[in-house]
Amino acid sequence: MERVLIHIHGIVQGVGFRPFIHKQVRDFRLAGTIKNTSSGVELELEGERPELERFLAELPRRAPKLAVIERVESVFSPELKHFQDFRILSSRTEETRNTLISPDIGICDDCLRELMDPADRRYRYPFINCTNCGPRFTIIRDVPYDRAKTSMSEFPMCPDCDREYHDIENRRYHAQPDCCPDCGPHVFFLDAAGKPTDGDAIERARDALRAGAILAVKGLGGVHLACRCDDPSIARKLRARKHRDEKPFAVMCRDVECARKICAVSAEEEALLTSFRRPIVLLQKREKGALTHLSENNYIGVMLPYTPLHVLLFGDDLDMLVMTSANLSDTPIVYRNDEALSRLRSIADGFLLHNRDIQTRCDDSLCYCLEGEAYFARRSRGYVPFPVSVHEDTGMLLSCGAEQKASFCLSKGNYVFPSQHIGDLKNMETLEHYQQQIRHFERLFDIRPTAIACDLHPDYLSSAYAAARSEEEGIGLIRVQHHHAHMAACMADNALSGRVIGLIWDGTGYGTDGATWGGECLVGGYDGFERLGSIRPIPLVGGDLVTREPLRVAWALAHDAGLPTAEENGALYETMLQNNLNCPHSSGMGRLFDGVSAMLGVKTRCSYEGQGAILLEAAAAADAGELPLDFTDEDGVLRFDWRAMIRAMAEEQRRGTSPDVLSARFHNTLIRLAVQQCAYARERSGLDRVVLSGGSFQNMLLMHRLPEALRREGFAVYRHRRVSPNDEGLSLGQLMIARAVLERK
């Protein structure tokens, strides 16, 4: 007989891990104890050495599906404590915390079956959950993960739930959010004036939806605005009230078969839709140009019900609903009841709310399915706060991200913790949410940053926060060039070290020369980079106005290409350009997309970021043609000179070539541009690994074809897998660069 002390690190709290261990111990005829600690789970067992070793060997294979075992440490000892049975002990809070926390989990099949069983005591109870599903990250206040440290602390368990909680044979054994109609939260329905109504709350909400109402529905990480999809006039009413003119709406479908009524769904996409993470998956419409009241491009963001409340709301007669985040323009998602009633009254016709507090707001995750796996546009609910593991020991660092699609990362050892979606840092409310979440992550994961990284741009609110905190706390501040951070993020995402070629295409980023960059080919690693490729800078007449008025970019492209322009404001633009009045130049690939989109008449005025590029992609026909591709070599930087392409495009337009064909040829030309710049970088550096990052690589026409084009030329191609390619993901790169800077010092 021997005793073994086991420390298990990973996502092992809130996922039924201790009950699982209890059952395994019984099967292996062992005795001992288990408890949650601030570092994970601590297990002490006694038995014969072969049985103890077999237990350890089979532990990872048998673990619950929601558990993620990152590391197991074991120490054997001949000194016995003579355990007689197996007990779950009270959690222990340690001075140092190293716990990983589970994301929120969509409703499991067992709970779904009970939810719909009239004989079950939780029949139609909208907060049914077990160790395999339910709220986690959004209800936790602190660790260790126990009920007392969650928003379920307000709801003491009734005798029946308490009995389940302590029964090892029960699926709710030590399930912290366990509850029932007698002891748990409840849902209620309020009318447009915020007054309570009689009757079953969910049935009242269903009646209102069928009648064409717009409802505020409180979920796991915030409030949604919901309405019927089948009547375009209702969606238009929601757009008018929310001031969301053209940006696509997400849709929640009752099941996959309902989703297939409007979208093509592959086997891989179905697996992603039905996974316990339940993200919004961007699916291609069955008919191009259909359902424009939901989305004007070729994709619709579709998700399935992920809480029992959602399941009950659909019943068996509602197929699909618009389900969009409840927020006012450029502000974080609403998540408190009082906030919903005060801020959404001019939008919602009724409120389906509940009295379980949301501790942390968390938007729905949004992704494409690329090569059978999630390719993120937004990494949030269902994935956060699970860390990205890296090979290097990063110490404790904070990286503050950019301004659009703001995020942050905190690190501890070999773990980097990317935040959930925060939004654009354009106002104080979003900034306060951003700062609050940084403090929350630092507390949960016991991280005290020894240095802070931020973007090189002097006017970003995230950079101002980093600088102020660096000064207040007397810790180092490391400013990181935007596109270098993108490159490093994709490297870290793929666990790469050394040097690579970085093809970084986005809208804007502050360059080391003070200019605006955005269509860059870099060579380097975490410790530095060299710029070997770019595009000819485009005059941005009116500065930031061009993102809303891309006709200004179209005018600048035509003007620089020596073409006649018919723009009514042409004389004004000419004066501004000649006198350099608010006319910065940008090598941003996003701006080139905007300008071409406006030039072809696809989108001449934008209501949201990236709209022109999205619709240009949607317009592309199946055409293999290309446009002229010219380069200039400027001090070793191979620049794409787009003027010949613009002249050829204008000539094709004059001949009557359609915008969809020209869009296809524009995309084809960019793919050839990428291959040639990477070939030039390989000649100069000897490198053949290429990483793709930046918001332009959310263009799926490019992502389905560019990697293969590069592979045909002998390149090894890496894209994002665990974080977003857009600015939300670059805080990971900032952190890895900061680590390299500190190591060099």
Disulfide bonds with the S-S distance in Angstrom:
none
